[in-house]
Amino acid sequence: MPKKLKLDSNFDNDYTLLGIASHHRDYRLIWALNEKMQLRMSKMDNLKVFNDKKNELQEFSLYYFDEPQTFKSYYFITNLGEQGFLFPEYKQMNFFLLIKGNVTEAIKNEMVKDIYSLGIVLTVHTITLSTIKSINNFFSDLELHMLDIGKKTKEKK
């Protein structure tokens, strides 16, 4: 009988995920985040994520900013699309801020404090990636999406 191989990936060291609850729209929150945190996140094509349970492709609003000086990338993603939630485990969160790169505990705490101080945010929480069942599929879809955007950008030039 063939052996089954299981890929054990630990994204907790490379990524930081913050859940944000707010009654405001994504573009309003992005404007405030960009001002407060000195970022330049901009709207990208909607992120398409395949939902295994529903067997369908779902779309979520995506904003992105790459900061080469600090080796960090910022992804701001809505949690609720037309077909349902990106991460059903966190239905109370309207948005997620995903940071790729090394983020120390002190920087993470400062970011949470800055986001909460915007005045348009109800709550901000650090989320442990291993608590999300579909996290591996999400990262695969995100990587494919960003490669596709890069390819389209290259073709335009």
N, C-alpha and C positions, 0 to 999 in steps of 0.2 A: 504494500500500500504506500502511495507517495506521501511524503511529509508535506504538511502545510507550513508555509513560511508566513510569519507575521512581521510586518514592518513596525517597529516600535520607534516612533519619532517623538522627540521632546522639544516642542516649540517654545516652552516656557522661558528658555534661556535667550532666545532670539527675538521674541515678540512680547509686547505688553499690550493688554487689552483693557480699555476703560469703557464701562457702560454708562451712558448718559440718559437721564430722563428729563424731558423738557416739553412744554406745550407749544413751543415755537417751531417754525419750519426749518428745514435743513439749511437753506441758504442764509437765513438770519443767524443761526448758530455758527455757521462757517465764518461769516463776516466777523462776529464777535471773537471767535477763537483765533482767527488770523490777526486781529488787532491785538489781543491780549498776549498771545504766545509768539508774536513776530514770525508767523508762518505765511505761506502763500498757497494754501490749498485751493485747488481749482476743480471745477466740475469735469468729470470724465464720462465716457459712455457708461450706461448702467451696467453694473456687475451682474453677470448671469451665473446663477448657481443651480446645479441640478439637485432636486429634492428626491431622494431615493424612495421615501414613503409614498409621496404623491406621484412619483414617476413623471415629473415635469420640470421644465426649466423655469426658474423664478428670477425676477429682476429686482435689483435694489440700487438706489441712488448711491453714487460713489464720488468722493472728492479725494484728491491726491496731491501730495507735495513731497519732493525728494530734496533732502538737505545733504549734499555731498561732503560738506566740510565736517559734519559730525557723524557721517555714515548712518544717517537715520532716514527712514521713509515713513510718511504719515498717511494713513488711510482713514477716511471718515465715511462710515457706511450706515444707511438707514436700516433699522431692524424690521420694518414692516413694508412689504411690497404688495402689489395687487393680489398675489396668490397666497400670501401668508407671511409668516415670520422667518427671518434668516436663522435666528437661534431661538427656537421655541422655549428653551429652558429659561430664557430671560425676556419674557413677554413684557415685563414692567419697564424695560429699557427701550427708548425710542431710537437711540443711536449708539454706535460704537466707534471709538477712536482706537485704531490699531497702530502701534508704533513698531516698526521693524528696526532693530538695532539695539545696542546695549543701553539700557535705561537702569540706572541705579535706584535703589529704594528711596533715596533722598529726592532725586529728580522726579520720580513717580509721585511721591507725596506732594511735591511742589506743583506738579501738573494738576493733580486732583484739586488742590486748594485754588489754583488759578481758574480752573474751569467752573468750580462751584461759585467763585466770586463774581462771575459774569452777571448774575442777577436774573438771568433768563433760564437758569438750570435748576431743576428741582432737587436732583441728587446725582452724584458721580460715585461709581464703585470700580475698584480693580477687580477684574474677573480672571480666575484661574482657567487657563485654556483647557486643561484636562477635564473640566466639568462640562464641556460642550461635546455632545456625542458625535456630531458631524464635522468636527474641526479639521480632520485630515482631508475630507472632501472639499471643505471650504478653502483651505490653503491651495489645493490643486487647482480649483476653479479660479481663484484670485491670481495665481501665477500665470495660468493660461490666458486670462483676461488681459493682464498687463503686457504679456508678450504680443498679443493680438493688437493692442493699442500701439505698442512700439513698432510693430510691422506696418500698421496703417500710416503712422507718422513718417516712417522712413520712405514709404512709397510716395507720399505727397511731395517729398523733397526731390 
